[in-house]
Amino acid sequence: MMLITLICSLLLNTVSIDDTEVDTLSQEPSRIGAQLSVLPGTVISVDRYQRSWMRKHHNMAIDARLNYRALPKDSDYYAEDYHYPTLSVGMIYHLNHGVTMHKDPEEYPRITQLDHDVQMGNIISFYGAFSRPILRKKRWELDYTLMVGTGYSHRKYDKYNNIDNEMIGSRWLIFFGLETSLSYQLTKDFALQTGVTFYHHSNGTLSRPNKGCNVVAPHIGVSYRPYQETTTVDKVTHHPFKPYIYGNISPGIGLRTLFEDWVYTQFNVPHDDPQYLTSHFKTYVTYSLQADVMYRYARRWASGLGFDVFYGNYCKRAEEVNKVYGHEEKLSPWSLGLSVKHEVFYHRLSLAISAGYYLYRNMGHWATKQEKSYYERIGINYAIPHLGGIKIGAHIKAHLTKADLTELVISVPIVRDRRLLSSN
């Protein structure tokens, strides 16, 4: 109700930007703004299995964020190249009372049955965001936003009271979001904003279950933008950038739990076994190595090809579980893949994205059922000052959005002239 009142008040007191004279020379605009939005969303069922136990799908979220935008006078080359993007820190409170689950006893006769639908539970998420304008005029702005952060869930899976909740298996979660927005400037400083948001919560296979929660939600809100008129420019003067080719060697160490253990404790151990329907699983260490050739053709981004190596000694445990189902085969801890890679830079931060195809992988029966022949990686990197471009990052590897592992990655660039790393 407060949001509706604020919107109505702004509409009734709209000032035409085109007719309002602003003395930009005598008054320094603020670089700090804010935004408040509501998001009535729907949980997406990603496969037939999830559709079999989802009952209600609707939730509501409230998003509040604090924004920062560099001004043209700051001479920020990255900000200028991106046409003055908005950097944000925010918090979303997800009201999930309308998201319920219940497994049909006829379809899942072995699972302990509850006499009621279970709720997913509310989640609070904290995130950082990067919003880049696609089109910016005096009154209209079209942009997209990337959000990355962490979430805390009020409820999670447990075998006594929340047994049908396979989406959320741990209190602490990884949060990722994509958003596209269209804004209309109501006054010099305030705008009405609407669009569509997609966001995802999961634990990155650091625990089980880990179906994850995927939500699509329209959003509507208001934003305070004292910097809008100053950064509404038709022409951007790009400062010179010298493209270059470089190599990249990236060792990684990760953690994961096994889907095989989840299946075994759900459907194979006796009801009186302490492991029956447990939510406590062994965590396995994984290793990886990426060797890439990249071309940084603009200050903002680089693209290239890579050769990926993965090592997971958890294959011994996978062999044991597969034998229970009559699949006796020798598995290999090694996997090899080729991938297409892209990295987006903003000062010391960068977003690394890749899509790969396995040249070799032999992880057995359940891996074949759950995984694809291709994989994805996404991660956030930070270039450590005074270390010649060396970056540290947190990455997630997945198969068609289903997390495979979460890892810490160190990236070491190999370049003919190391001055290129700092001069651009």
N, C-alpha and C positions, 0 to 999 in steps of 0.2 A: 504493500500500500504506500509506503514512503517513497519507493521508486516511482510509482505511477504519479504521485503528487509532484515529485521533482520534475518529471518529464512534462507534465501539464503546465507547471509554472514556467518552464523554459520556453515551451511553445507559445504561451501567452505573452512572453516578454522578448520574443525574438528580435534581434537587431540585425539589419542587413549589413553584412561585411562589406559589400561593395560600396555602400553609402557612408560607412563610418570611417572617419579619418583617425588614423593612429599614428602618433609621433613615435616611430620606432627608434629614432635616434636619441630621443631624450629619455625613453623608458626602456630599460633592459628587460626583455621577456624572461620568464622563468623557464628553466630546463626541466622542471619537475611537474608531472601531471598525475592524474588518477583516473580509475575506471571502476564502475560497479555494474555487474551484469547478472541476469538470471538465465538458467539453462534448463528447460524442461526436456529431459532426455529419454532415450529408449536403449535398453541393453540389447546388443546384437548377439544372437546365437551363431557361433562360427561353424557348427557342424550338426549332424543329425543326433549325435549322442547328447549334446547340450540341449538341443530342442526337446529331447525326450523328458527332461526333468525341470525345465524352466516353466514357471507358472505365470508370473507377472513380470513385466519388463520395464515399467516406467519409474523414473526417478526425477529428482529436482536438485539443482545445484546453484549455489550462490558464489560468484567469483568477484573478488576484490583485488585490485593490483595497483601498485605504485609505478609510475612510468618515468623514464628519463629519455630525453632527446637532445643530442648535440645541436648547436646552432651553427649557421654558416660562418659566423665570425670566429668559431673555435679552430678553423683550419684542420679539421679531422678528415684525413684522406679516406679512411674507411667509411665514415658516415656519409661523406660526399658521394662516394662510389655507389652506396646503397640508397641514395636519394633520401638521406636522413631517416634512418630506421628508429624504432622505439625499443628501448631495452626496459624490461620490467621485472619486478619481483612481485609474486602474488600468492594468494591463498584461495582455495576452493573448498567449500564445505558441501559434500555430496549427501543429500538426504535420500537414502535408499530403502525407505520403508515399503515402497511399492515394488521392490525387486524380491520375488520369492521363488523357492524351489521345492520340489517334492518328487522323489522317485516312485514310480508306479510299482507296487508290490508284485504285480503279475509279470512285469518286465525284468525286475531285479529282485527275485524271491530270496536270494541269499543275504541281501543287505538288511540290516536291522531297520525296521520300519517305525517311523514316528507317526503320531496321530494328528499332525498339523504340518502346514507349510513352514519352511524355515526362511528367515530373512537374511539378506546379505550383510546388512549392517551399514551404518553411516561411516564415511571416510572423510578425513581432512587431508588436503594435499597442499604442499608448499613447493613453489616452482620458480624457475627463472624463465624468461620468455624473450624472444627476438621477433619483432614485427617489421616487415618490410613492405613499403607501399608499392603497389603495382600501378596505380593511377592516383595522382593527388592534384586536386584543383582547390579553388578557394572554399567551395562549399562541400565538395564530394571527395571521398577518399576510399579506394579499394586496396586492401592489403591482405597478406597472409601472415600467420604467426606460428612459430615453433615453440613448444613448452616442454621443459624437462625438469623433473624434481622427484620428490619422495612423498609417500602418503602413509597415513596411519589409520588402520581399520578398527572400528569399534568391535566388530565381531569377526571371527574366522572359523574355518572348519574345525569341528571336534566331534568325536565319535559318540558323544552322549546327547548333545542338544542341537548340534548344527551339522548333522551328518550329510545332508544333501547339498551343502554349500561347497562345491568343488571349484568355484571360481576364485575364492580368496582363501589361501592356505597359511597366511602368516599376518601378523599385525603390521609389520613394516613392509612397504611396497615400493616398487618403482613406478613413477608416473611419467607418462609421455602424452603430449597432445598436439594436434594440428587444428588450425582455425583459419577461416577466411571471413572477412568482415567488410561491410559497406557502411560508411559513416556519412552523416549529413550534419554540417556545421550549423547549429541553431543560433549561436551568438559568436562573438569573437573568441570566447574561451571554452564554450560548451558544445558538445556534439552528441547526437543520437546515433547509436550504433546497433547493427543487426547482422546476423550471419549464421554460419554453421560451424560447430565444433565437434571434432572426434577426439576422444581420449581413452587411454588404456591404463589399467592397473594390473600389475602382476608382481611376483617375487623373483622373476628371472631364474627359476628352477633352483633357487637356494633353499627351497622347502617344497613340500607336496601337501595337498594338491596344488596345481598351478594352471588351471584352465584360463585364468585371467578374466578381467571384466572389460569389455569393449562397449563404448557408449557413443551414440551419435545424438547430438542435441542442437536444435536451433538456439540462438541466444539473442537477447535484446538488453541494451543497457545505455548508460550515459557516461561520457568521459569528459574530464576537465583537461583542456589542452591550451595552456597559455602560449605555447610555442608554435601553434599551428600556422598562423599567418606568416611568421618569419621563415618557416621552412617550406612554405608553398612556393616553389620556384619552378619555372618552366624549363630552365636550362641548367645543367650541372657541368661545371668545369672540372674535367678529370685531370688529375695530376699524373705525370708520366709514370709508367710502370714497365719494367724490363722483364719479359717472359723468360722462363728458363725450365730446363729439364733436370729432374733430380731423382735419385733413388731413395728408397725408404725401407729400412729394416726394422721390424716391429715384433719383438718377443712379447708373449703374454702369458699370464698365469691366471687360471679361472677356477670357479667352483660350480658344482652342480649336484643335484640329487637325481636318482634314476626313476624313470617311468616304470621300469621293470619292477622295482621294489614296491611302487604304489599298486600296480596290478596284482602282485603276489599277495600283499597284505589285505587287499580288498576282497579277493575272490578265492584264495587258495588255503590260507591258514585256518585252523579250526576256530570256532567262536570263543573257546576258552583260552586261546593262545593270547598272551599279552600284546603280541604284534598285530592282532586282528583289528583292522580299521585304524591303525595308529596314524598319528600325524608327526611322528618323530622318525626321521630318516638319516642314514649316513650321508655325509657330504664328501664328494670325491674331488680331488684336485685334477685339473686339466692343464695342458700346456699347448701353446700355439706359436707359430712363427709366420710372419707375413713378409714377403719380399716384393716390393712394388717398383714400377717405373712410372713416374708422374710428370705431367706437364702443367706447370702453373702459368696459364695463359692470361690471367688477370689477377689483380690484387685480391679479389674476392674469392677465387676458387681455382682448383686444380683437378685434373682428371687423369686416369691412367689404368694400367692393368697390373694384376698381382698374382703371385703364386702363394697359396696358403697351405700350411702344414699343421695338422692337429694331432695331439697325442692324448689318449685317455685310457689309463689302466683300469678303469671301471669295467672294461669288457669282460674281465674274469667273472664279476658278479652277474653280468648280463648272460654269460654262458650258463651259469647255474640256474637262473630263472627260466631260460629257454628250455633247458632239459626237462623242467617240470611239465612243460607243454609239449614234450616230444620232439623238440628241435635240438638235436645234438649236432653242433657244428663248432669248428674252431674259429674264433673271432680275432680281429686284429685291432690293436690300440691305435694304429695309424690311419689317418685320413688325409687325402690330398685333393686340392681344388684349384681351379682358375677363377678369377673374379674381375669384374669391372668395378672401378673405384672412383669416388668423387669426394672432394673435401671442400668445405665452405669455411672461409676465414673471416674473422672479425677481431682485429688486434691479436691478442695472445690466445684467444679462444678459437676453436674450430669444431665443426661437425663433420664426422667421417661417416660415409655411407658406402656400402658395397653390396653387390649381388654376385654370388658365385655358383659354380657347378662342380660337383664332385667328380674327380677323375678316378678316385678309388675310395671306397668306404665299405667296411664289412663289420657292422655292429649287430647283426642278427635279426631275429624274427620281429621283435617289438619295435626296433628301430626302423625296420622296413615298413611296418604298418603306420608308424607315427610320423616319420620324416619324409621329406621329398628328396629328389636327386639334386636339388638346388638349395641354397642357403642365403640368408641375409645377415648383414652386420650393420649396427649403428652405434655410434659412440661420441662422447664429448671429450675433446683434448684440450690441454693447457700447455703452452710453450713456456718452459721454465726460463726465467731471465738469466742471461750471461752463460747459457750452456749450449750456444751454437745451434739453436733451433730444436733441441731435444724436447719432446712432448711426453706428457703422462696423461693417460686417459682411462675412462671407464666405458667398456663396450659390452654390448649384448649380441650374441649370435643366436639366430632363430631359423626355423623352418616354417615358412608361410605364416609368420607372426607368432608361432609357438616357440617360446624361448628354449634354447638348447643349453646355454651356459652364460654366466656373467663373468667377465674377466677384467683384470688390470693390465694395461698395455703401455709399453715404453716404445716410442717411435724415434728412431735416429735417422736424420736426413743425410744423404750422401750427395754432395753437390760440388761441381768443379771449382766454383768461386763462392766461398762461404759468405762473402760480403753481400751476395744477393739475398741471403736470408734476413739480413737486418736492414738493407737499404730500401726494401719494398714494404 
